[in-house]
Amino acid sequence: MVHEVGYMESTHRPEAKSMKLDIVMWTKNSSKLLPVVLSRIEQVIPESNIHEKRIIDDWSSDDTLDVAKDHGWSVMLNYGRGVNAAIKTAFSTIQTEYFASFEHDVIVSKDWWQKIPRWVLSGKYEVAQGIRYSTNRVFHEIDVFANERQKIVSLDNTFYHTKAITVSKGSPDATRIRWFVDRSVISEHVKPKSTLKVMQHDYRIHVACHSTEVYRSFRIALTSPLVSLIASWKRKCPLITLVYPLDRIMILAANLKGKIASMC
């Protein structure tokens, strides 16, 4: 969980051009996507602003570590297992006043550096991020609909004031800190063309996260048929009526599995 701590307003507001920050990312068998994801980060964030680029790897069996090193990233193995443990490990390594986190399947927007850090550097917010849309056709429409309806927080293209947060379980709680979502900054969330494979991926990720948010998942799954009807009508995509409820049911099943595993 991300908690608000004794955050004091600084009288000094650094310019983005003079700031040094750590960048972290968590990976798991990411070698196929990693070259394009890391290359985009290199294009977007000036090397002169980077203190250290660090990847926390969740014991990959492919050549993820070699790819990361080839791009100049230092590599650490996850202290535990799973995504939440990797996030906690990554956040524990930060040495700079500000830092950023990205995920291995998100190609960050080209205007991310110009637009996102300024929200935090101004002192108005403690965390800022853009949004991301899936490259899968159906899930792209679901993402657009979801982001139009509500503020969706994520850690995959996100900039932080380090002193404003601590992490115990690797999950953000945007209600406890000043968190801004800039919907004008849109990154690509790389997903398979097969919608079924995307749903299978969602299931595996939620199992790997060892999530215990069963009640919330149940509530979302219960309302998903109605939400899918509204989304399919607004986005002119009839497949949403089938895909969205099935995906939410699979996520509920994954979270139930995580809950059972946490009790054993």
ABEGO torsion letter per residue (X at the ends): XBBBBBBBBBABBBBAAABBBBBBBBBBGAAAAAAAAAAAAAAABBAAABABBBBBBBGBABAAAAAAAAAGBBBBBBABBEAAAAAAAAAAABABABBBBBBAABBBBAAAAAAAAAAAAAGABABBBBBBBBABAAAAAAAAAAAAABBBBBAABBBBBAAABBBAAGBBBAAABBBBBBAABBBBBBBBABAAAAAAAAAAAAAAAGBABAAAAAAAAAAAAAAAAAAAAAAGBAAAAAAAAAAAAAAAAAAAAAAAAAAX
